[in-house]
């Protein structure tokens, strides 16, 4: 819950400016119109703590104000600065990773944010990908959210190069151009099985990656 609206607005603007300046980020909208005022769940690959910031920074300002990232409570509740950025600046939906410590159901938390009129940024891999795999298997959360709120647009977003700008353990970003590729929205179809939906969603995300553009 935001408590310092004006300060958070200023800090958010500064973070967006800094993210765009360091990465020279380009937003590529290949499947949707960024100007439409629609509720969306942006689901993306996850390789850095800065992933949701980059997506957030390239959204049109009037859409940005309604977008809430879904993030790990354990990370964003550590220390006053992280709590301020996570809760006040980004109004994040904070999810406890440890199921035994959860006081709320994650799907209910996300659905509640949608019911309040927000859009979401989430990472269906469930954790940062620090492997050699292009994309980790999807967790089931995206499926359950799509089943709970089937009319919401699910938009695949591929973030390119950010893991090189802010590699694991680094505190100072390395200036390098990034791209954020937005694909066409998809929805859960009637009677679609979980495994089928997750594979279709994963394929839609992979189709936006640089590897998919390489001709064998």
N, CA and C of each residue as an Amber inpcrd file, in Angstrom:
protein
   648
   0.8470000  -1.1910000   0.0000000   0.0000000   0.0000000   0.0000000
   0.8810000   1.2390000   0.0000000   0.6400000   2.1760000  -0.9370000
   1.4440000   3.3720000  -1.0270000   1.1010000   4.3400000   0.0980000
   2.1670000   4.9500000   0.6670000   1.9470000   5.8980000   1.7500000
   2.5150000   7.2720000   1.4320000   3.5170000   7.3810000   0.5520000
   4.1420000   8.6480000   0.1910000   3.9590000   8.8810000  -1.3030000
   2.7360000   9.3090000  -1.6850000   2.4010000   9.3930000  -3.1010000
   3.3020000  10.2980000  -3.9010000   3.5120000  11.5390000  -3.4310000
   4.3040000  12.4920000  -4.2140000   5.7480000  12.0310000  -4.3210000
   6.3450000  11.6400000  -3.2010000   7.7380000  11.1830000  -3.2090000
   7.8950000   9.9540000  -4.0880000   6.9590000   9.0130000  -3.9600000
   7.0200000   7.7920000  -4.7660000   6.9170000   8.1050000  -6.2500000
   6.0700000   9.0830000  -6.6130000   5.9100000   9.4680000  -8.0140000
   7.2180000  10.0220000  -8.5740000   7.8860000  10.8650000  -7.8050000
   9.1610000  11.4550000  -8.2330000  10.2290000  10.3770000  -8.3710000
  10.3220000   9.5020000  -7.3700000  11.3180000   8.4300000  -7.4140000
  11.0340000   7.4870000  -8.5740000   9.7620000   7.1750000  -8.7970000
   9.4060000   6.3090000  -9.9210000   9.8110000   6.8970000 -11.2540000
   9.5710000   8.1970000 -11.4120000   9.9890000   8.8580000 -12.6480000
  11.4950000   8.8330000 -12.8280000  12.2310000   9.0260000 -11.7270000
  13.6860000   8.9910000 -11.7960000  14.1940000   7.5970000 -12.1500000
  13.5640000   6.5680000 -11.5810000  13.9670000   5.1910000 -11.8840000
  13.7030000   4.8620000 -13.3480000  12.5390000   5.2740000 -13.8600000
  12.2150000   5.0290000 -15.2640000  13.2110000   5.7320000 -16.1760000
  13.5490000   6.9930000 -15.8590000  14.5140000   7.7400000 -16.6650000
  15.8820000   7.0630000 -16.6380000  16.3210000   6.6500000 -15.4440000
  17.6220000   6.0140000 -15.3000000  17.6670000   4.6920000 -16.0670000
  16.5940000   3.8950000 -15.9700000  16.5520000   2.6100000 -16.6680000
  16.6380000   2.7990000 -18.1720000  15.9190000   3.7790000 -18.6880000
  15.9570000   4.0230000 -20.1370000  17.3100000   4.5760000 -20.5710000
  17.9080000   5.4140000 -19.7290000  19.1930000   6.0220000 -20.0830000
  20.3100000   4.9840000 -20.1170000  20.3370000   4.0980000 -19.1180000
  21.4080000   3.1030000 -19.0330000  21.2870000   2.0590000 -20.1340000
  20.0680000   1.6740000 -20.4630000  19.8680000   0.5610000 -21.4040000
  19.5360000   0.9980000 -22.8200000  19.2480000   2.2990000 -23.0250000
  18.7760000   2.7830000 -24.3260000  17.6700000   1.8660000 -24.8490000
  16.7720000   1.4990000 -23.9490000  15.7950000   0.4590000 -24.2420000
  14.8520000   0.8530000 -25.3700000  14.5540000  -0.1310000 -26.2140000
  13.5860000   0.0290000 -27.2860000  12.4050000  -0.8900000 -27.0090000
  11.2150000  -0.3380000 -27.0520000  10.0040000  -1.1550000 -26.9240000
   9.5140000  -1.5090000 -28.3200000   9.2920000  -2.7880000 -28.5580000
   8.8180000  -3.2700000 -29.8560000   7.4360000  -3.8890000 -29.6330000
   6.4190000  -3.2450000 -30.1820000   5.0370000  -3.6980000 -29.9920000
   4.5940000  -4.4050000 -31.2690000   4.7370000  -5.7120000 -31.3080000
   4.4250000  -6.4580000 -32.5310000   3.0320000  -7.0760000 -32.5240000
   2.4120000  -7.1470000 -31.3500000   1.1410000  -7.8580000 -31.3050000
  -0.0070000  -7.0940000 -30.7010000   0.2660000  -5.9490000 -30.0330000
  -0.7940000  -5.1910000 -29.3850000  -0.5680000  -3.7010000 -29.5680000
  -1.6310000  -2.9450000 -29.3800000  -1.5660000  -1.4840000 -29.4500000
  -1.2720000  -0.9540000 -28.0430000  -0.1230000  -0.3020000 -27.8520000
   0.2380000   0.1600000 -26.5070000  -0.6330000   1.2980000 -26.0030000
  -1.3840000   1.9330000 -26.8960000  -2.1850000   3.0870000 -26.4780000
  -3.5580000   2.6940000 -25.9450000  -3.9650000   1.4430000 -26.1460000
  -5.2850000   1.0310000 -25.6750000  -5.3080000   0.9060000 -24.1590000
  -6.3340000   1.4460000 -23.5470000  -6.4740000   1.3900000 -22.0890000
  -7.1830000   0.0880000 -21.7340000  -6.4010000  -1.0070000 -21.6730000
  -6.9520000  -2.3140000 -21.3580000  -6.1720000  -2.9270000 -20.1980000
  -6.8790000  -3.7220000 -19.4080000  -6.1900000  -4.4690000 -18.3600000
  -5.4240000  -5.6200000 -18.9980000  -4.1990000  -5.7890000 -18.5420000
  -3.3560000  -6.8260000 -19.1140000  -2.5110000  -7.4830000 -18.0290000
  -2.1490000  -8.7230000 -18.2670000  -1.1180000  -9.3970000 -17.4890000
   0.0650000  -9.5700000 -18.4200000   1.1220000  -8.8180000 -18.1850000
   2.3470000  -8.9320000 -18.9780000   3.1960000 -10.0390000 -18.3430000
   3.4270000 -11.1280000 -19.0780000   4.2570000 -12.2020000 -18.5340000
   5.5530000 -12.2980000 -19.3250000   6.6670000 -12.3950000 -18.5990000
   7.9750000 -12.1950000 -19.2270000   9.0030000 -13.2030000 -18.7470000
  10.1030000 -13.2820000 -19.5040000  11.2720000 -14.0460000 -19.0560000
  11.9290000 -13.3050000 -17.8960000  12.6750000 -14.0470000 -17.0780000
  13.1640000 -13.4610000 -15.8240000  14.6270000 -13.8360000 -15.6070000
  15.5170000 -12.8380000 -15.7520000  16.9450000 -13.0930000 -15.5540000
  17.5990000 -12.1010000 -14.6130000  16.8490000 -11.0550000 -14.1850000
  17.4490000  -9.9970000 -13.3700000  16.3880000  -9.3830000 -12.4660000
  16.8270000  -8.8230000 -11.3310000  15.9040000  -8.0930000 -10.4630000
  15.3680000  -6.8430000 -11.1500000  16.0290000  -6.4120000 -12.2210000
  15.5800000  -5.2120000 -12.9240000  14.5800000  -5.4720000 -14.0280000
  14.1540000  -6.7100000 -14.2130000  13.2720000  -7.0500000 -15.3360000
  11.9720000  -6.2490000 -15.3160000  11.2770000  -6.2630000 -14.1880000
   9.9760000  -5.5860000 -14.1780000  10.1510000  -4.0830000 -14.3010000
  11.2750000  -3.5550000 -13.8310000  11.5170000  -2.1170000 -13.9500000
  11.6290000  -1.7180000 -15.4160000  12.2970000  -2.5440000 -16.2070000
  12.4670000  -2.2230000 -17.6240000  11.1290000  -2.2720000 -18.3560000
  10.3180000  -3.2910000 -18.0870000   8.9830000  -3.3530000 -18.7010000
   8.1730000  -2.1280000 -18.2960000   8.1640000  -1.8410000 -17.0070000
   7.4010000  -0.7190000 -16.4670000   7.8380000   0.5990000 -17.0970000
   9.1450000   0.7520000 -17.3130000   9.6780000   2.0290000 -17.7940000
   9.3030000   2.3290000 -19.2350000   9.0140000   1.3100000 -20.0510000
   8.7050000   1.5550000 -21.4610000   7.2100000   1.6600000 -21.7360000
   6.3900000   1.4050000 -20.7180000   4.9500000   1.5490000 -20.9120000
   4.5890000   3.0290000 -21.0070000   3.5550000   3.3720000 -21.8080000
   3.0770000   4.7610000 -21.8090000   2.7160000   5.1860000 -20.3850000
   3.0370000   6.4280000 -19.9860000   2.8360000   6.8550000 -18.5920000
   1.4460000   6.5760000 -18.0400000   0.3990000   6.7700000 -18.8380000
  -0.9480000   6.5720000 -18.2950000  -1.2510000   5.1020000 -18.0560000
  -0.5700000   4.1950000 -18.7890000  -0.7040000   2.7660000 -18.5010000
   0.1720000   2.3760000 -17.3200000   1.3520000   2.9830000 -17.2510000
   2.3160000   2.6600000 -16.1940000   1.7220000   2.8510000 -14.8070000
   0.9060000   3.8680000 -14.6610000   0.3270000   4.1680000 -13.3400000
  -0.5840000   3.0510000 -12.8330000  -1.0990000   2.2330000 -13.7570000
  -2.0340000   1.1760000 -13.3650000  -1.3840000  -0.1970000 -13.2750000
  -0.0800000  -0.2750000 -13.5440000   0.5880000  -1.5770000 -13.6120000
   1.3030000  -1.8860000 -12.3030000   1.0710000  -3.0970000 -11.7980000
   1.7100000  -3.5390000 -10.5510000   2.5300000  -4.7990000 -10.8240000
   3.8110000  -4.7880000 -10.5200000   4.6160000  -6.0050000 -10.6760000
   4.2830000  -7.0070000  -9.5770000   4.3870000  -8.2810000  -9.9120000
   4.2680000  -9.3590000  -8.9280000   5.6890000  -9.7710000  -8.5800000
   6.0450000  -9.6820000  -7.3020000   7.4450000  -9.8670000  -6.9060000
   7.5430000 -10.6400000  -5.5990000   8.7370000 -11.1470000  -5.3390000
   8.9860000 -11.9330000  -4.1390000   9.0400000 -11.0640000  -2.8940000
   8.1980000 -11.3890000  -1.9170000   8.1540000 -10.6050000  -0.6860000
   9.4820000 -10.6500000   0.0560000  10.1480000 -11.7930000   0.0430000
  11.3940000 -11.9400000   0.8020000  12.4490000 -10.9380000   0.3590000
  12.5090000 -10.6450000  -0.9430000  13.5060000  -9.7050000  -1.4540000
  13.0780000  -8.2600000  -1.2060000  11.8320000  -7.9240000  -1.5360000
  11.4050000  -6.5330000  -1.5180000  10.9580000  -6.0500000  -0.1480000
  10.9500000  -6.9260000   0.8420000  10.6440000  -6.4890000   2.2020000
  11.8980000  -6.4030000   3.0740000  13.0600000  -6.5640000   2.4600000
  14.3210000  -6.4570000   3.1930000  14.8150000  -5.0080000   3.1730000
  14.8140000  -4.3660000   4.3230000  15.3640000  -3.0180000   4.4180000
  14.3650000  -1.9470000   4.0260000  14.5660000  -0.7500000   4.5680000
  13.6380000   0.3560000   4.3360000  13.6040000   0.7870000   2.8790000
  14.7740000   0.8250000   2.2150000  14.8130000   1.2900000   0.8310000
  14.0560000   0.3430000  -0.0880000  14.3110000  -0.9720000   0.0440000
  13.5930000  -1.9290000  -0.8060000  12.0980000  -1.8940000  -0.5400000
  11.7290000  -1.7780000   0.7430000  10.2980000  -1.7230000   1.0640000
   9.6450000  -0.4950000   0.4390000  10.3620000   0.6250000   0.4820000
   9.8260000   1.8510000  -0.1140000   9.6570000   1.6830000  -1.6190000
  10.6910000   1.1550000  -2.2840000  10.6250000   0.9950000  -3.7390000
   9.5530000  -0.0220000  -4.1210000   9.5500000  -1.1650000  -3.4270000
   8.5920000  -2.2100000  -3.7760000   7.1530000  -1.8250000  -3.4950000
   6.8930000  -1.2600000  -2.3160000   5.5220000  -0.9670000  -1.9010000
   5.0410000   0.4060000  -2.3490000   5.8500000   1.4410000  -2.1390000
   5.4030000   2.8030000  -2.4160000   5.5920000   3.2050000  -3.8770000
   6.7650000   2.9060000  -4.4350000   7.0370000   3.3350000  -5.8070000
   6.2990000   2.4570000  -6.8080000   6.4290000   1.1390000  -6.6710000
   5.8460000   0.2330000  -7.6700000   4.5270000  -0.3900000  -7.2500000
   4.1350000  -0.2210000  -5.9850000   2.8840000  -0.8050000  -5.5010000
   2.8170000  -2.2930000  -5.8460000   3.9280000  -2.9900000  -5.6280000
   4.0500000  -4.3920000  -6.0530000   3.0940000  -5.2930000  -5.2850000
   2.6530000  -6.3380000  -5.9660000   1.9250000  -7.4260000  -5.3160000
   2.9930000  -8.3770000  -4.7860000   3.2140000  -8.3680000  -3.5010000
   4.3180000  -9.1260000  -2.9220000   3.8530000 -10.5160000  -2.5100000
   4.5070000 -11.5230000  -3.0750000   4.1400000 -12.9200000  -2.8730000
   5.2170000 -13.6080000  -2.0400000   4.8240000 -14.2790000  -0.9900000
   5.7730000 -15.0660000  -0.1920000   6.1250000 -16.3370000  -0.9630000
   7.4160000 -16.5480000  -1.1980000   7.8350000 -17.7250000  -1.9570000
   7.6460000 -19.0100000  -1.1590000   7.8650000 -18.9450000   0.1370000
   7.7390000 -20.1230000   0.9900000   6.2660000 -20.3450000   1.3200000
   5.7020000 -21.4210000   0.7700000   4.2740000 -21.6790000   0.9490000
   3.8910000 -21.7980000   2.4160000   4.8060000 -22.3160000   3.2340000
   4.4970000 -22.5150000   4.6580000   4.3580000 -21.1890000   5.3980000
   4.9370000 -20.1260000   4.8490000   4.9020000 -18.8240000   5.5140000
   3.8450000 -17.8920000   4.9340000   3.1080000 -18.3540000   3.9430000
   2.1160000 -17.4920000   3.3010000   0.9050000 -17.2570000   4.1940000
   0.4660000 -16.0120000   4.2230000  -0.7610000 -15.6610000   4.9180000
  -1.8950000 -15.3690000   3.9430000  -1.5790000 -15.4030000   2.6470000
  -2.5870000 -15.1600000   1.6150000  -2.2840000 -16.0430000   0.4130000
  -3.3230000 -16.4120000  -0.3140000  -3.1550000 -17.2120000  -1.5240000
  -2.6520000 -16.3160000  -2.6530000  -1.5500000 -16.6850000  -3.3300000
  -0.9960000 -15.8220000  -4.3810000  -1.9740000 -15.5230000  -5.5110000
  -2.7590000 -16.5190000  -5.9220000  -3.7170000 -16.2880000  -7.0090000
  -4.7810000 -15.2940000  -6.5540000  -5.2280000 -15.4300000  -5.3120000
  -6.2070000 -14.4820000  -4.7810000  -5.6240000 -13.0730000  -4.7070000
  -4.3490000 -12.9580000  -4.3490000  -3.7010000 -11.6500000  -4.3080000
  -3.6780000 -11.0050000  -5.6900000  -3.2910000 -11.7750000  -6.6960000
  -3.2120000 -11.2360000  -8.0520000  -4.5930000 -10.9330000  -8.6070000
  -5.5480000 -11.8370000  -8.3770000  -6.9150000 -11.5980000  -8.8470000
  -7.5040000 -10.3610000  -8.1750000  -7.2020000 -10.1670000  -6.9030000
  -7.6860000  -8.9910000  -6.2010000  -7.1410000  -7.7040000  -6.8030000
  -5.8630000  -7.7210000  -7.1940000  -5.2720000  -6.5470000  -7.8380000
  -5.9540000  -6.2610000  -9.1740000  -6.2530000  -7.3140000  -9.9350000
  -6.9760000  -7.1450000 -11.1980000  -8.3750000  -6.5900000 -10.9470000
  -9.0380000  -7.0970000  -9.9210000 -10.3810000  -6.6190000  -9.6010000
 -10.3760000  -5.1500000  -9.1990000  -9.2480000  -4.6760000  -8.6810000
  -9.1140000  -3.2670000  -8.3130000  -8.7840000  -2.3820000  -9.5140000
  -8.6520000  -2.9860000 -10.6960000  -8.4080000  -2.2220000 -11.9100000
  -6.9700000  -2.1910000 -12.3770000  -6.0800000  -2.9020000 -11.6890000
  -4.6590000  -2.8860000 -12.0540000  -4.3720000  -3.8570000 -13.1900000
  -3.2680000  -3.6210000 -13.8750000  -2.6350000  -4.6160000 -14.7280000
  -1.4390000  -5.1610000 -13.9600000  -0.9000000  -6.2960000 -14.4170000
   0.1720000  -6.9520000 -13.6830000   1.3610000  -7.2550000 -14.5850000
   2.5400000  -7.3100000 -13.9780000   3.7380000  -7.8580000 -14.6090000
   4.1460000  -9.0660000 -13.7790000   4.2350000 -10.2320000 -14.4120000
   4.6560000 -11.4120000 -13.6560000   5.6140000 -12.2630000 -14.4750000
   6.2770000 -13.1710000 -13.7590000   7.3230000 -14.0000000 -14.3560000
   6.9760000 -15.4700000 -14.1100000   6.3920000 -16.1300000 -15.1100000
   5.8780000 -17.4930000 -14.8910000   6.9440000 -18.5520000 -14.6660000
   8.2240000 -18.2270000 -14.8800000   9.2670000 -19.1870000 -14.5230000
   9.3620000 -19.3490000 -13.0070000   8.9140000 -18.3420000 -12.2740000
   8.8740000 -18.4260000 -10.8210000  10.1230000 -17.9490000 -10.1190000
  11.2310000 -17.8720000 -10.8300000  12.4940000 -17.4200000 -10.2560000
  13.3860000 -16.9410000 -11.3920000  14.4630000 -16.2410000 -11.0490000
  15.3870000 -15.7840000 -12.0870000  16.0740000 -16.9820000 -12.7460000
  16.1800000 -16.9280000 -14.0520000  16.8300000 -17.9880000 -14.8140000
  18.3380000 -17.7450000 -14.8200000  19.0580000 -18.5510000 -14.0700000
  20.5150000 -18.4410000 -14.0060000  21.1780000 -19.6810000 -14.6130000
  20.4610000 -20.3370000 -15.5070000  20.9560000 -21.5360000 -16.1710000
  21.3080000 -21.2050000 -17.6200000  21.7310000 -22.2210000 -18.3600000
  22.0150000 -22.0480000 -19.7850000  20.7640000 -22.2200000 -20.6370000
  19.6460000 -22.5760000 -20.0060000  18.3930000 -22.7230000 -20.7370000
  17.8670000 -21.3470000 -21.1540000  17.2840000 -21.2700000 -22.3450000
  16.7260000 -19.9960000 -22.8090000  15.5670000 -19.5690000 -21.9200000
  14.7490000 -20.5400000 -21.5220000  13.5720000 -20.2430000 -20.7090000
  13.2510000 -21.4600000 -19.8600000  13.0560000 -21.2420000 -18.5740000
  12.7180000 -22.3380000 -17.6770000  11.2600000 -22.7570000 -17.8860000
  10.9010000 -23.9760000 -17.4750000   9.4850000 -24.3780000 -17.5380000
   8.6300000 -23.4270000 -16.6990000   7.3910000 -23.2250000 -17.1440000
   6.4840000 -22.3350000 -16.4330000   5.8880000 -23.0170000 -15.2070000
   5.7540000 -22.2540000 -14.1270000   4.9770000 -22.6960000 -12.9880000
   3.4900000 -22.5860000 -13.3400000   2.6440000 -23.0880000 -12.4760000
   1.2190000 -23.1730000 -12.8100000   0.4390000 -21.8860000 -12.5360000
   1.0770000 -20.8770000 -11.9130000   0.3530000 -19.6830000 -11.5130000
  -0.3480000 -18.9630000 -12.6460000   0.2970000 -18.8560000 -13.8150000
  -0.3080000 -18.1640000 -14.9420000  -1.5970000 -18.8540000 -15.3690000
  -1.5900000 -20.1810000 -15.3590000  -2.7860000 -20.9360000 -15.7230000
  -3.9200000 -20.6610000 -14.7450000  -3.6410000 -20.7390000 -13.4570000
  -4.6890000 -20.5430000 -12.4600000  -5.2280000 -19.1190000 -12.4940000
  -4.3640000 -18.1430000 -12.7590000  -4.8190000 -16.7630000 -12.8700000
  -5.6920000 -16.5920000 -14.1130000  -5.2790000 -17.2020000 -15.2310000
  -6.0600000 -17.1150000 -16.4650000  -7.4270000 -17.7780000 -16.2950000
  -7.4730000 -18.8510000 -15.5490000  -8.7440000 -19.5430000 -15.3080000
  -9.6450000 -18.7190000 -14.3900000  -9.0280000 -17.9990000 -13.4410000
  -9.7930000 -17.1850000 -12.4970000 -10.3400000 -15.9190000 -13.1520000
  -9.5470000 -15.3030000 -14.0430000  -9.9490000 -14.0760000 -14.7190000
  -9.7330000 -14.2600000 -16.2210000 -10.5910000 -15.0440000 -16.8970000
 -10.3500000 -15.4300000 -18.2940000 -10.4340000 -14.2990000 -19.3150000
 -11.0430000 -13.1710000 -18.9560000 -11.1970000 -12.0850000 -19.9250000
  -9.9930000 -11.1470000 -19.9930000  -9.0640000 -11.2820000 -19.0650000
  -7.8870000 -10.4050000 -19.0410000  -6.9040000 -10.8090000 -20.1410000
  -6.3890000  -9.8230000 -20.8650000  -5.3810000 -10.0950000 -21.8950000
  -4.0790000 -10.5630000 -21.2470000  -3.5250000 -11.6470000 -21.7490000
  -2.2280000 -12.1570000 -21.3050000  -1.2150000 -11.8560000 -22.4000000
  -0.2590000 -10.9920000 -22.0950000   0.6540000 -10.4760000 -23.1220000
   2.0710000 -10.9780000 -22.8790000   2.6180000 -11.7820000 -23.8070000
   4.0180000 -12.2240000 -23.6510000   4.9820000 -11.0670000 -23.9030000
   6.0350000 -10.9960000 -23.0850000   7.0200000  -9.9130000 -23.2000000
   8.4150000 -10.5180000 -23.0710000   9.2290000 -10.3590000 -24.1040000
  10.6040000 -10.8620000 -24.0310000  11.5650000  -9.7050000 -23.7820000
  12.3330000  -9.8250000 -22.6890000  13.3340000  -8.8160000 -22.3420000
  14.6860000  -9.2930000 -22.8550000  15.3010000  -8.4680000 -23.6770000
  16.5490000  -8.8670000 -24.3440000  17.7360000  -8.0670000 -23.8100000
  18.7450000  -8.7750000 -23.3110000  20.0500000  -8.2160000 -22.9140000
  20.1500000  -7.7020000 -21.4840000  19.0610000  -7.6250000 -20.7240000
  19.1710000  -7.0140000 -19.4010000  20.0650000  -7.8200000 -18.4750000
  20.1310000  -9.1340000 -18.6550000  21.0090000  -9.9400000 -17.8020000
  22.4760000  -9.5960000 -18.0240000  22.7980000  -8.9780000 -19.1710000
  24.1690000  -8.5310000 -19.4260000  24.4060000  -7.1260000 -18.8850000
  23.3390000  -6.3330000 -18.7950000  23.4490000  -4.9900000 -18.2200000
  23.6530000  -5.0640000 -16.7100000  22.9120000  -5.9870000 -16.0750000
  22.9840000  -6.1210000 -14.6260000  23.1690000  -7.6030000 -14.2730000
  24.3730000  -8.1340000 -14.4980000  24.6140000  -9.5490000 -14.2090000
  24.5340000  -9.8500000 -12.7270000  24.4000000 -11.1320000 -12.4080000
  24.2680000 -11.5500000 -11.0190000  25.4470000 -11.0340000 -10.1850000
  25.1280000 -10.4310000  -9.0420000  26.1540000  -9.9460000  -8.1310000
  26.6600000  -8.5540000  -8.4190000  26.2300000  -7.9690000  -9.5570000
  26.7120000  -6.6360000  -9.9220000  25.8590000  -5.5580000  -9.2600000
  26.4830000  -4.4500000  -8.8960000  25.7750000  -3.3230000  -8.3080000
  25.7430000  -2.1340000  -9.2570000  26.7040000  -2.0710000 -10.1800000
  26.7650000  -0.9680000 -11.1330000  26.4000000  -1.5020000 -12.5150000
  25.3280000  -0.9810000 -13.1490000  24.9250000  -1.4720000 -14.4670000
  25.9670000  -1.1760000 -15.5350000  26.0290000  -2.0500000 -16.5360000
  26.8980000  -1.8590000 -17.6900000  26.0450000  -1.3050000 -18.8310000
  26.3320000  -0.1050000 -19.3410000  25.5050000   0.4610000 -20.4140000
  25.4740000  -0.4610000 -21.6320000  24.2840000  -0.8510000 -22.0470000
  24.1210000  -1.7640000 -23.1700000  22.6750000  -1.6790000 -23.6260000
  22.4570000  -1.6390000 -24.9310000  21.1090000  -1.4750000 -25.4520000
  20.2590000  -2.7280000 -25.1920000  19.0400000  -2.4980000 -24.7350000
  18.0970000  -3.5810000 -24.4800000  16.8610000  -3.4010000 -25.3520000
  16.1360000  -4.4810000 -25.5270000  14.8430000  -4.4360000 -26.2000000
  13.8090000  -5.1100000 -25.3170000  12.5950000  -4.5860000 -25.3810000
  11.4590000  -5.2230000 -24.7280000  10.4330000  -5.4950000 -25.8190000
  10.2540000  -6.7670000 -26.1470000   9.3840000  -7.1800000 -27.2450000
   8.0280000  -7.6490000 -26.7100000   6.9730000  -6.9530000 -27.1010000
   5.6170000  -7.2820000 -26.6870000   4.9120000  -8.0560000 -27.8040000
   4.3520000  -9.2040000 -27.4700000   3.6630000 -10.0250000 -28.4550000
   2.1500000  -9.8770000 -28.3770000   1.4560000 -10.6780000 -29.1620000
  -0.0030000 -10.6400000 -29.2070000  -0.5980000 -11.2580000 -27.9430000
  -1.7130000 -10.6990000 -27.5040000  -2.3810000 -11.1970000 -26.3040000
  -2.9820000 -12.5770000 -26.5640000  -3.0040000 -13.3840000 -25.5210000
  -3.6640000 -14.6790000 -25.6020000  -4.5670000 -14.8680000 -24.3940000
  -5.4440000 -15.8800000 -24.4940000  -6.3910000 -16.1860000 -23.4310000
  -6.5010000 -17.6980000 -23.2770000  -6.9090000 -18.1070000 -22.1240000
  -7.2110000 -19.5130000 -21.8920000  -8.4640000 -19.8710000 -22.6760000
  -8.3840000 -20.9360000 -23.4710000  -9.5460000 -21.3580000 -24.2400000
 -10.4040000 -22.3250000 -23.4270000 -11.6270000 -22.4860000 -23.8570000
 -12.5530000 -23.3510000 -23.1260000 -12.0300000 -24.7860000 -23.0750000
 -12.0000000 -25.3300000 -21.8810000 -11.5800000 -26.7230000 -21.6470000
 -10.1030000 -26.9730000 -21.9560000  -9.2970000 -25.9200000 -22.0740000
  -7.8750000 -26.1130000 -22.3430000  -7.1790000 -26.6350000 -21.0900000
  -6.4110000 -27.6960000 -21.2480000  -5.7120000 -28.3060000 -20.1140000
  -4.5500000 -27.4290000 -19.6660000  -4.1660000 -27.5910000 -18.4080000
  -3.0920000 -26.7770000 -17.8460000  -1.7970000 -26.9360000 -18.6260000
  -1.3870000 -28.1700000 -18.8790000  -0.1200000 -28.4010000 -19.5760000
  -0.1440000 -27.7960000 -20.9730000  -1.2740000 -27.9210000 -21.6540000
  -1.3940000 -27.3800000 -23.0060000  -1.3120000 -25.8540000 -22.9880000
  -1.9980000 -25.2390000 -22.0490000  -1.9850000 -23.7800000 -21.9500000
  -0.5940000 -23.2560000 -21.6140000   0.0530000 -23.8830000 -20.6470000
   1.3860000 -23.4200000 -20.2510000   2.3890000 -23.5790000 -21.3830000
   2.2730000 -24.6560000 -22.1460000   3.1670000 -24.8430000 -23.2850000
   2.8980000 -23.7990000 -24.3620000   1.6230000 -23.5130000 -24.6120000
   1.2630000 -22.5020000 -25.6130000   1.7610000 -21.1230000 -25.1920000
   1.6260000 -20.8080000 -23.9230000   2.0980000 -19.5190000 -23.4170000
   3.6180000 -19.4260000 -23.5020000   4.2780000 -20.5160000 -23.1340000
   5.7410000 -20.5410000 -23.1870000   6.2240000 -20.3950000 -24.6230000
   5.5630000 -21.0760000 -25.5590000   5.9340000 -20.9630000 -26.9730000
   5.7350000 -19.5380000 -27.4870000   4.6540000 -18.8860000 -27.0460000
   4.4030000 -17.5090000 -27.4620000   5.5150000 -16.5820000 -26.9770000
   5.9910000 -16.8290000 -25.7630000   7.0890000 -16.0100000 -25.2280000
   8.3970000 -16.3060000 -25.9550000   8.6770000 -17.5740000 -26.1660000
   9.9070000 -17.9480000 -26.8690000   9.9500000 -17.4000000 -28.2930000
   8.7890000 -17.2580000 -28.9100000   8.7480000 -16.7680000 -30.2990000
   9.2290000 -15.3230000 -30.4110000   9.2820000 -14.6160000 -29.2830000
   9.7530000 -13.2260000 -29.2760000  11.2430000 -13.1080000 -28.9920000
  11.8860000 -14.2170000 -28.6630000  13.2950000 -14.1950000 -28.2680000
  14.2060000 -14.0980000 -29.4870000  15.4270000 -13.5870000 -29.3010000
  16.3730000 -13.5230000 -30.4290000  16.6590000 -14.8880000 -31.0310000
  16.6490000 -15.9410000 -30.2080000  16.9250000 -17.2860000 -30.7180000
  15.8930000 -17.7160000 -31.7380000  14.6570000 -17.2540000 -31.5780000
  13.5920000 -17.6450000 -32.5070000  13.7470000 -16.9670000 -33.8650000
  14.5460000 -15.8880000 -33.8980000  14.7160000 -15.1520000 -35.1430000
  15.9150000 -15.6230000 -35.9510000  16.6630000 -16.5600000 -35.3820000
  17.8420000 -17.0810000 -36.0650000  17.4250000 -18.1880000 -37.0110000
  17.7690000 -18.0520000 -38.2560000  17.4330000 -19.0710000 -39.2440000
  18.4460000 -20.1880000 -39.2070000  18.0030000 -21.4590000 -39.0280000
  18.9540000 -22.5780000 -38.9680000  19.7620000 -22.6840000 -40.2580000
